[in-house]
Amino acid sequence: DDVKRLLEAGVHAMLVGESLIKAQDTGAKVRELIGAQG
């Protein structure tokens, strides 16, 4: 819902998480976050 509202407001980019920005290995961090979902 938040993403939809931001896109409708004309936003073209959004910060998805500080942990991704700070991670030395973003690929590993994404795999970790996806794994946390189940």
Secondary structure as UniProt FT lines:
FT   HELIX           2..8
FT   TURN            9..10
FT   HELIX           18..22
FT   HELIX           26..36
//
